[in-house]
Amino acid sequence: MTGEERRQQLLDVARALFAEKGFEAASIEEIAHRAGVSKPVVYEHFGGKEGVYAVVVDREMRNLLDLVVSALSAGHPRALLEQAATAVLEYIDNSTDGFRILVRDSPVASTTGTFSSLLNDIASQVEHILGLQFSAKGYDAKLAPLYSQALVGMVARTGQWWLEVLTPKKEEVAAHLVNMAWNGLSHLEHKPKLGNWR
């Protein structure tokens, strides 16, 4: 194997191991054993477990962020919401190990950690789009960050749940997420107050 092929092999092995066991339970010894190499080979490429984990997490974060950002390319706001929800569920379905790595040690509710950072990056993309829509419809654009966090959190938390049950189909999950978010967003009150439903 070339050096680059070996590095990719080690990343693939480490990715599967981190998804299966988590960072703490995984070891350099097991990465090396599963790759059929000695421990010094892993150290030579990554410097240690933290190094290989950082590369795996960085790649997964970039993959998910790129998928979501490219899904937010153009169209009606509802279409953007559909594209974003579908992109997250596609990533979960097609990169299950990657998603498990991102969420295992950094739950959605956390304010720190890689997954939380990723959600903030996605929310900032959504915030920009919502801000434009809020301004166009006469809503306070300063509230776009609040709504973007709520939307991204709803999709991410639902995605974590869906990963465990894998039912209904991802298209149906995305449709229900969009239904809830869109129908709620399409009837926003300009100055909401608790108890207005009475």
Salt bridges, closest charged atoms under 4 A:
GLU20 OE1 - ARG34 NH1 3.16
GLU29 OE2 - LYS39 NZ 3.19
GLU30 OE1 - LYS21 NZ 2.77
GLU30 OE2 - ARG34 NH2 2.96
ASP58 OD2 - ARG62 NH2 2.94
GLU60 OE2 - ARG15 NE 2.58
GLU82 OE2 - ARG78 NE 3.25
GLU90 OE2 - LYS170 NZ 3.53
ASP93 OD2 - LYS170 NZ 2.44
GLU164 OE2 - ARG100 NH1 3.18
GLU172 OE2 - HIS176 NE2 3.76
